[in-house]
Amino acid sequence: MTNITFKVHTHPKHRFQNLYGLLNTDSLYQRWEQLNKQAAPGIDGMIINHYQQRLVANINCLSHSLFGGVVPAKCKLGAAKGCCKKS
């Protein structure tokens, strides 16, 4: 992702192909580290502290939903419902 950031800044007219293919669970964790932890909640109302309390489960849930894997039964897709709430 660092290379993409560099390319964006140095070649603003470049059009990227298949950025989705670069996503994986590791990149989701890396993006979490760069997230503005002081930002307001998203449209789903989830605040950072609640998401962070179950970070591993939430990122796994997000990963499964993004990549079409088998979603565990306890995983409630959609943060509005509280992604990966405990059963």
C-alpha positions as CSV (number, residue, x, y, z in Angstrom):
1,M,0.0,0.0,0.0
2,T,2.9,2.4,0.6
3,N,3.8,2.1,-3.1
4,I,0.2,3.0,-4.0
5,T,0.3,6.1,-1.8
6,F,3.6,7.1,-3.4
7,K,2.1,6.6,-6.9
8,V,-1.0,8.7,-6.0
9,H,1.2,11.6,-4.9
10,T,3.7,11.5,-7.7
11,H,1.3,10.6,-10.6
12,P,-2.1,12.1,-9.7
13,K,-3.6,11.3,-13.2
14,H,-2.7,7.6,-13.0
15,R,-5.7,5.3,-12.9
16,F,-5.3,2.1,-10.9
17,Q,-6.7,-1.3,-11.8
18,N,-7.9,-3.9,-9.3
19,L,-7.0,-2.3,-5.9
20,Y,-9.5,-4.8,-4.4
21,G,-7.0,-7.5,-5.3
22,L,-4.4,-5.9,-2.9
23,L,-6.7,-6.2,0.1
24,N,-6.1,-9.0,2.6
25,T,-6.4,-9.4,6.3
26,D,-2.8,-8.1,6.9
27,S,-3.5,-5.0,5.0
28,L,-6.7,-4.4,7.0
29,Y,-4.6,-4.6,10.2
30,Q,-2.1,-2.2,8.7
31,R,-4.9,0.3,7.8
32,W,-6.3,0.0,11.3
33,E,-2.9,1.2,12.7
34,Q,-3.1,4.3,10.4
35,L,-6.8,5.0,11.2
36,N,-7.5,8.4,12.9
37,K,-8.6,7.1,16.3
38,Q,-10.1,10.6,17.2
39,A,-12.5,10.6,14.3
40,A,-16.2,10.7,14.7
41,P,-18.2,7.5,14.4
42,G,-19.2,6.3,11.0
43,I,-22.7,6.1,9.6
44,D,-23.2,2.9,11.5
45,G,-22.6,4.7,14.8
46,M,-19.8,2.3,15.8
47,I,-17.2,4.1,17.9
48,I,-13.5,3.2,17.8
49,N,-13.3,1.9,21.4
50,H,-16.1,-0.6,20.8
51,Y,-14.6,-1.8,17.6
52,Q,-11.2,-2.1,19.1
53,Q,-12.5,-4.2,22.0
54,R,-13.1,-7.1,19.6
55,L,-10.6,-6.0,16.9
56,V,-9.5,-9.5,15.8
57,A,-13.1,-10.8,15.5
58,N,-14.2,-7.6,13.7
59,I,-11.3,-7.7,11.2
60,N,-11.9,-11.4,10.6
61,C,-15.6,-10.6,10.0
62,L,-14.8,-7.8,7.7
63,S,-12.3,-10.0,5.8
64,H,-14.8,-12.8,5.4
65,S,-17.5,-10.4,4.1
66,L,-15.1,-8.7,1.7
67,F,-13.5,-11.8,0.3
68,G,-16.6,-14.1,0.1
69,G,-15.4,-16.6,2.6
70,V,-17.7,-18.6,4.8
71,V,-19.0,-16.2,7.5
72,P,-19.2,-17.8,10.9
73,A,-22.8,-18.0,12.3
74,K,-22.0,-15.7,15.2
75,C,-20.8,-13.0,12.8
76,K,-23.5,-10.5,12.2
77,L,-22.5,-8.7,8.9
78,G,-23.0,-5.0,8.9
79,A,-21.5,-2.8,11.5
80,A,-25.0,-1.3,12.1
81,K,-25.9,-4.6,13.6
82,G,-22.6,-4.8,15.5
83,C,-20.3,-6.8,13.2
84,C,-19.2,-10.0,14.9
85,K,-21.1,-9.6,18.1
86,K,-20.7,-12.3,20.7
87,S,-23.4,-15.0,20.5
